[in-house]
């Protein structure tokens, strides 16, 4: 039961209502119990055991019902989120009414606040990160906008802010590392949106998990982008030549292809590999690229302080999947947390993993490598 509508809202609403009705029935059965006015430690233990058992039953059913096999992980996450941020606050309020213990009111309000923050506030709170990298192969500054995982259900103020920040940066190049939109019905507004991004030397794109819905015949021309899957390209930008290597979705671990594309880039020019999966850094041949740009992880969408992302759907180290600039075996890698959220029936949430726009500057060797956080 998210705070804004999208094409999956009807399905999501049905799932949420089913969860809430079941919990309501459970609550009514509990209220009709003859011991309902007895508030003891034993009673509380029994009460929360029932909640735990019911939650586990729901999660088990969601993962085994055949109809949901292909999206069972999304179903489990949605049920857990609905239980946590709707059903449990309701039960907590009822418990507060009967027990008069303020702790239950506090917990209920806190859970609702977490829901509001994760669904409304943080997903619209852009993090603009400036990253500067020096290299002896760079002879004059190059500005690059890195965008990933737009994965949107609509075009909101956040997206307009992203475009405004990107165009104000006056980039030489825009690189998009996949996952454009959550549903094909958004095709017209998304292509129109992307068309308004400005760069001096092009807008290059590699495909992500959800990009099978694109009509490849005209998406790229209408959005002003160039598909770079399984291709390499050498560009002249100012006093520089840089090499781009694009990996399609299944190519991130294809060492033979990566080696072949890398061989097409002269050793003396700066090479950038763009890949949806950051795991491509784990499959580098001996002749490594200078920089990898990737997305996919969304920074986990939920990050816990002092731990990082809970789930990344990636094999790279957690600190790399969390987003930003890191180095892995002498290769710089920048992972974008993306701008959107998982689609389908997954809850549209972000917690500790704000939407991420990266403004990258490649500088001559006498400059310093650094990152600067803006937009906070």
C-alpha positions in Angstrom: 0.0 0.0 0.0 2.4 2.6 -1.3 1.8 6.4 -1.0 1.6 6.9 -4.8 0.0 5.0 -7.7 1.7 3.0 -10.4 0.7 0.5 -13.0 1.1 -2.3 -10.5 -1.1 -0.6 -7.8 -4.1 -2.8 -8.3 -2.1 -6.0 -7.8 -0.2 -4.5 -4.9 -3.4 -3.3 -3.3 -5.0 -6.8 -3.5 -1.9 -8.3 -1.8 -1.9 -5.7 0.9 -5.6 -6.0 1.6 -5.2 -9.8 1.8 -2.5 -9.4 4.3 -4.4 -6.8 6.4 -7.7 -8.8 6.4 -5.9 -11.9 7.6 -4.3 -10.0 10.4 -7.6 -8.3 11.2 -9.3 -11.8 11.5 -6.4 -12.9 13.7 -6.9 -9.8 15.8 -10.7 -10.4 16.1 -10.1 -14.0 17.2 -7.6 -12.7 19.7 -10.0 -10.1 21.1 -12.7 -12.7 21.5 -10.4 -14.8 23.6 -11.6 -15.0 27.2 -8.2 -13.9 28.5 -8.2 -10.7 26.5 -8.2 -8.5 29.6 -5.3 -10.4 31.3 -2.1 -8.5 30.6 0.8 -10.6 31.8 4.2 -11.6 30.5 2.8 -15.0 29.5 0.0 -13.4 27.6 2.3 -11.1 25.8 4.6 -14.0 24.8 1.7 -15.9 23.4 0.4 -12.8 21.6 3.7 -12.2 19.8 4.3 -15.9 19.1 1.0 -15.8 17.2 2.1 -12.8 15.1 5.5 -14.5 14.4 3.9 -17.7 13.3 1.4 -16.0 11.1 4.1 -13.9 9.5 6.2 -17.0 8.8 3.2 -18.8 7.3 2.6 -15.9 5.0 6.2 -15.9 3.8 6.2 -19.6 3.3 3.0 -19.5 1.2 4.3 -16.6 -0.9 7.4 -18.6 -1.8 5.5 -21.8 -2.7 2.3 -20.8 -4.5 3.0 -21.8 -8.1 1.5 -18.7 -9.6 4.1 -16.5 -7.8 7.1 -18.7 -8.4 8.7 -16.3 -10.8 8.4 -13.3 -8.5 8.3 -15.0 -5.1 11.1 -12.8 -3.7 9.1 -9.7 -4.5 6.0 -11.2 -2.9 7.9 -12.1 0.3 9.4 -8.6 0.5 6.0 -7.0 0.0 4.2 -9.2 2.6 7.0 -8.5 5.1 6.8 -4.8 4.4 3.0 -4.7 4.8 3.2 -6.7 8.0 5.9 -4.5 9.4 4.5 -1.1 8.5 0.7 -1.6 8.4 -0.4 -4.7 10.3 1.9 -4.5 13.2 1.2 -0.8 13.9 -2.5 -1.6 13.9 -2.0 -4.5 16.4 0.3 -2.3 18.5 -2.4 0.4 18.7 -5.0 -2.1 19.8 -2.5 -3.5 22.4 -1.9 0.1 23.6 -5.7 0.7 24.0 -6.1 -2.3 26.2 -2.8 -2.3 28.1 -2.2 1.5 28.3 1.5 0.9 27.8 3.0 3.9 25.9 5.7 1.7 24.4 3.2 0.1 22.0 2.0 3.5 20.8 5.6 4.6 20.3 6.5 1.5 18.3 3.3 1.8 16.1 4.1 5.5 15.4 7.7 4.7 14.6 6.8 2.0 12.1 4.4 4.3 10.3 7.1 6.9 10.2 9.5 4.4 8.7 6.9 3.6 6.0 6.5 7.3 5.2 10.2 8.1 5.2 11.1 5.1 3.0 8.3 5.5 0.5 7.9 9.2 0.3 10.8 11.2 1.6 14.0 9.3 0.8 13.0 8.1 -2.7 12.6 11.8 -3.7 15.8 13.1 -1.9 18.5 13.2 -4.5 22.2 12.6 -3.7 24.4 14.3 -6.2 27.9 13.0 -5.9 30.9 14.6 -7.7 33.8 12.3 -8.3 37.2 13.4 -9.6 39.7 10.9 -10.9 43.2 11.7 -12.1 45.1 9.7 -14.8 48.2 10.2 -16.9 46.2 9.2 -19.9 44.0 12.3 -19.5 45.3 15.5 -21.0 42.4 17.9 -20.4 39.4 17.6 -18.2 36.5 15.4 -19.3 33.0 15.7 -17.7 30.8 12.6 -17.6 27.3 12.1 -16.2 26.7 8.6 -15.0 23.0 7.6 -14.7 21.7 4.2 -13.8 18.5 2.3 -12.9 16.0 5.1 -13.7 13.5 2.2 -13.3 10.7 4.5 -12.8 6.9 4.3 -12.6 6.4 7.9 -13.7 8.4 11.2 -14.2 8.4 13.1 -10.9 10.1 16.3 -9.6 13.1 14.1 -8.7 13.7 13.2 -12.3 13.4 16.8 -13.4 16.0 17.7 -10.8 18.3 15.0 -12.1 18.0 16.4 -15.6 18.6 19.9 -14.4 21.7 19.0 -12.4 23.1 16.9 -15.3 22.6 19.6 -17.9 24.0 22.3 -15.6 27.1 20.2 -15.3 27.6 20.6 -19.1 28.9 17.1 -19.6 31.1 15.9 -22.5 29.4 12.5 -22.2 26.4 10.8 -20.7 26.7 7.1 -19.8 23.6 5.1 -18.8 24.1 1.7 -17.2 20.7 0.1 -17.7 17.2 -0.4 -16.3 15.1 2.4 -17.7 11.5 1.8 -16.7 9.2 -0.6 -14.8 6.5 -0.9 -17.4 6.3 -0.5 -21.2 3.3 1.9 -20.9 5.9 4.6 -19.8 7.7 4.4 -23.1 6.5 7.8 -24.5 7.1 9.9 -21.4 10.5 8.2 -20.6 11.9 8.7 -24.2 10.7 12.3 -24.1 12.4 12.8 -20.8 15.7 11.3 -21.8 15.7 13.3 -25.1 16.2 16.5 -23.1 19.5 15.5 -21.6 22.4 17.4 -23.2 26.0 16.4 -23.8 28.7 17.4 -26.2 29.8 13.9 -27.3 26.7 11.7 -27.0 24.6 9.6 -24.7 25.6 5.9 -24.5 23.5 3.1 -23.1 23.9 -0.5 -22.1 20.9 -2.7 -21.2 19.8 -3.9 -17.8 17.4 -6.5 -16.3 14.2 -4.7 -17.2 15.2 -3.4 -20.6 13.8 -6.4 -22.5 10.6 -4.3 -22.6 12.2 -1.7 -24.8 11.3 -1.6 -28.5 14.9 -1.5 -29.7 14.0 -0.4 -33.2 13.2 3.2 -32.1 13.8 3.6 -28.3 17.4 4.8 -28.9 16.6 7.2 -31.7 13.7 8.7 -29.8 15.6 9.0 -26.5 18.7 10.4 -28.2 20.9 7.5 -27.0 23.3 5.0 -28.6 23.2 1.3 -27.7 26.7 0.1 -26.8 26.0 -3.6 -25.9 28.9 -5.8 -27.0 30.6 -2.9 -28.7 33.6 -0.7 -28.3 34.1 2.9 -29.4 37.0 5.4 -29.4 35.9 9.1 -28.9 38.0 12.2 -29.2 37.1 14.7 -26.5 39.1 17.9 -26.3 42.8 16.9 -26.2 41.9 13.3 -25.3 41.0 10.1 -26.8 39.0 7.7 -24.6 37.7 4.2 -25.2 34.3 3.0 -24.3 33.5 -0.7 -23.9 29.8 -1.7 -23.5 28.6 -5.0 -22.1 25.1 -6.3 -22.6 23.2 -7.9 -19.7 24.6 -11.4 -20.0 28.1 -10.3 -20.9 29.5 -9.2 -17.5 31.3 -12.5 -17.0 32.3 -13.2 -20.6 36.1 -12.9 -20.3 36.6 -13.7 -23.9 34.3 -10.9 -25.1 35.7 -8.4 -22.6 39.3 -9.3 -23.7 38.3 -8.9 -27.4 36.6 -5.5 -26.8 39.5 -4.3 -24.7 42.0 -5.2 -27.5 40.2 -2.8 -29.7 41.1 0.1 -27.4 44.8 1.3 -27.7 46.7 0.9 -24.5 47.7 4.5 -24.3 44.1 5.9 -24.1 41.8 5.9 -21.1 39.3 3.0 -21.2 35.9 3.0 -19.6 33.7 -0.1 -19.4 30.0 0.3 -18.9 28.1 -2.6 -17.6 24.8 -3.0 -15.7 26.2 -5.6 -13.3 29.1 -4.5 -11.1 30.2 -8.1 -11.1 32.0 -7.4 -14.4 34.9 -6.2 -12.2 35.3 -9.8 -11.0 35.8 -11.1 -14.5 38.5 -8.8 -15.8 41.1 -10.3 -18.1 44.8 -9.6 -17.5 44.5 -6.4 -19.6 42.2 -4.5 -17.4 40.2 -1.3 -18.2 40.9 1.9 -16.3 37.4 2.4 -15.0 34.2 0.5 -14.7 30.8 2.2 -14.4 27.9 0.0 -13.2 24.5 0.0 -11.5 22.0 -2.8 -10.7 22.4 -2.9 -6.9 20.4 0.2 -6.0 22.8 0.4 -3.1 20.6 -2.4 -1.7 17.7 0.1 -1.4 17.9 -0.5 2.3 21.2 0.1 4.1 21.8 -0.4 7.8 24.3 1.9 9.6 27.7 0.2 10.2 26.6 -2.8 8.1 25.6 -1.5 4.7 23.2 -2.9 2.2 21.2 -5.9 3.5 20.7 -7.4 0.0 22.6 -6.4 -3.2 21.9 -9.2 -5.7 25.6 -9.0 -6.5 28.8 -10.9 -5.7 30.9 -7.9 -5.4 32.0 -6.9 -1.9 29.3 -5.1 0.1 31.1 -1.8 0.2 31.3 -1.7 -3.6 27.7 -2.7 -4.0 26.7 0.1 -1.6 27.7 2.7 -4.3 30.3 5.3 -5.1 33.9 5.1 -6.1 36.0 2.1 -5.0 39.1 0.2 -6.3 39.1 -3.6 -6.9 42.4 -5.2 -7.9 43.8 -1.9 -9.3 40.7 -1.1 -11.3 38.5 1.8 -10.3 34.8 1.0 -10.2 31.9 3.4 -9.7 28.6 1.9 -8.8 25.5 4.1 -9.0 22.7 3.4 -6.5 20.4 4.4 -9.3 17.4 6.6 -9.3 14.4 4.3 -9.0 13.3 1.2 -7.2 12.4 -2.4 -7.9 9.2 -2.7 -9.9 6.5 -5.4 -10.1 4.9 -6.0 -6.7 8.0 -5.0 -4.7 7.4 -2.1 -2.3 8.9 1.2 -3.7 11.2 1.9 -0.8 14.6 3.4 -0.1 16.2 3.6 3.4 19.8 4.8 3.8 20.3 4.5 0.0 19.2 7.8 -1.6 18.7 8.1 -5.4 22.1 8.7 -6.9 23.3 11.0 -9.6 27.1 10.8 -10.4 28.9 13.8 -11.9 32.4 12.5 -12.9 35.4 14.5 -13.9 38.5 12.8 -15.4 41.5 15.0 -14.8 45.2 15.1 -15.8 47.6 13.4 -13.4 48.5 16.5 -11.4 44.9 16.7 -10.0 43.7 14.7 -7.1 41.2 11.8 -6.9 38.3 12.7 -4.6 34.6 12.5 -4.2 32.4 15.3 -3.2 28.8 14.8 -1.9 26.3 17.4 -2.9 22.5 17.7 -2.7 22.3 17.1 1.1 
